[in-house]
Amino acid sequence: PNLVVLDEPFDGLDVESSAALDMILAQLSEYISFVFVVNRVDEIPSFISHYGYVNQGCLQHVLAHPNAEQIADLLKLLHLEHSQLNIPERDSAQVQGVFTGNTLVKLSQASVSYSGLSIFAGLDWTINKHQHWQLSGKNGSGKTCLLNLITGDNPQCYSNNIEVFGFKRGTGESIWDIKQHIGFISNALHMDYRVSISALNTIISGFYDSIGLYQTPSDTQINIGKQWLALIGLDEQYNTSFTQLSYGDQRLLLIARAMVKHPTLLILDEPCLGLDEANRQRVLLLIEKICAAGSSTVIYVNHHAADKIKGIENYLKMEDFKP
C-alpha cells in the first residue's frame, strides 16, 4: 500500500521487539507513507517528519518538518497532558494569610471613563470562591481597566463601589491587604521580567511577589518550586537562566510563579498572547489543572468568548457594558 496507519504499534512489546519493529518500519518508510497514532512520546519513530496534535476530537496543531525547538515544545505539551502530577501544595508557613470568606470581589454599577469618554458602565459583578470566570472583549473594551479596579492599580477604584476580600475600597485598606491574595500574569509583566535568574528561582520569586529573588528561600519553598518545574516539564532546566528559555517556557514559568503561593484569586490577563499553537495549548492545559485543583479562583481574560477552558463555567463579556 501507499499509506499505512498504525495505531499504537509498540504497545505491549518488550524493548528488543520494539527496536526490531522500529528498524523494519524505518526501512519501509523510504517508499511507504506511515501515520502513527501514539500516546507516549518515547514511541515516536525517529524518521517522523510531520506531527499532528489531537485534542478532544480536533486536529489542533500541525507541524511539517519542524525544527528542534518546535518539536521540544510539542513534547512538553504531551508531557503536561499525560502527566499524573497534581498541582503542588502550598507553603504551610503562609497558610495564616489565606482568605476565609466566600465573596472575593463585588462590584456594583462599576464604571470607568477618561476625559469624558466612557469605557464601560453599569457593571455588576460578584466573584465567589471557586467560581472560575472567563472575561472576554475586544481591544479597548475595558478588560484591563476592570482588572485594575480589582487590584487597585486604577485610581478610579476609589470612586466606585467595590469590595475586595472583605475590604470596601477606600476604607483604609493597604495595597498589601489586597495583593497578598492575588496572583497575576499579563503580557506586560512578561515584558518587565527581564532578570537573569534561574528557572527555579523565577518560580520561587512568586512567594515574595518580586521580579527577581532577593531573599533566601526555605527548603520547603525550593522543594515546591521543583515540583512546579516537574509539572510543566522543565525540571531539567532548573538552573537555566529565565532569559535563555523559549518564550513559551517563560510564560509557563510566570504562570507557575503567580500560582506558587496558591493565591485566593488568580488573574490571567491574556496568557496566550504571543504564543504559537503548541505553547498556547500548554498554557490552556495548565490552567485546566489549576481550575481542577480548586485552591484558587481563576479569572481568565481573552479576546474570544468562544475560546473556552474546561472547568470555567462563568462568562462576562465587556460588550454587554458599553454605554
C-alpha positions, 0 to 999 in steps of 0.5 A: 500500500501507499499509506499505512496507519498504525495505531499504537504499534509498540504497545505491549512489546518488550524493548528488543521487539520494539527496536526490531519493529522500529528498524523494519518500519524505518526501512519501509518508510523510504517508499511507504507513507506511515501515520502513527497514532501514539500516546507516549512520546518515547514511541515516536519513530525517529524518521517522523517528519510531520506531527499532528496534535489531537485534542478532544476530537480536533486536529489542533496543531500541525507541524511539517518538518519542524525544527528542534525547538518546535518539536521540544515544545510539542513534547512538553505539551504531551508531557503536561497532558499525560502527566499524573502530577497534581498541582503542588501544595502550598507553603504551610508557613503562609497558610495564616494569610489565606482568605476565609470568606466566600465573596472575593470581589463585588462590584456594583454599577462599576464604571470607568471613563477618561476625559469624558469618554466612557469605557464601560458602565453599569457593571455588576459583578460578584466573584465567589470562591471557586467560581472560575470566570472567563472575561472576554472583549475586544481591544479597548473594551475595558478588560484591563481597566476592570482588572485594575479596579480589582487590584487597585492599580486604577485610581478610579477604584476609589470612586466606585463601589467595590469590595475586595476580600472583605475590604470596601475600597477606600476604607483604609485598606493597604495595597498589601491587604489586597495583593497578598491574595492575588496572583497575576500574569499579563503580557506586560509583566512578561515584558518587565521580567527581564532578570537573569535568574534561574528557572527555579528561582523565577518560580520561587520569586512568586512567594515574595511577589518580586521580579527577581529573588532577593531573599533566601528561600526555605527548603520547603519553598525550593522543594515546591518550586521543583515540583512546579518545574516537574509539572510543566516539564522543565525540571531539567532546566532548573538552573537555566537562566529565565532569559535563555528559555523559549518564550513559551517556557517563560510564560509557563514559568510566570504562570507557575510563579503567580500560582506558587503561593496558591493565591485566593484569586488568580488573574490571567490577563491574556496568557496566550498572547504571543504564543504559537499553537503548541505553547498556547495549548500548554498554557490552556492545559495548565490552567485546566489543572489549576481550575481542577485543583480548586485552591484558587479562583481563576479569572481568565481574560481573552479576546474570544468568548468562544475560546473556552477552558474546561472547568470555567463555567462563568462568562462576562463579556465587556460588550454587554457594558458599553454605554 
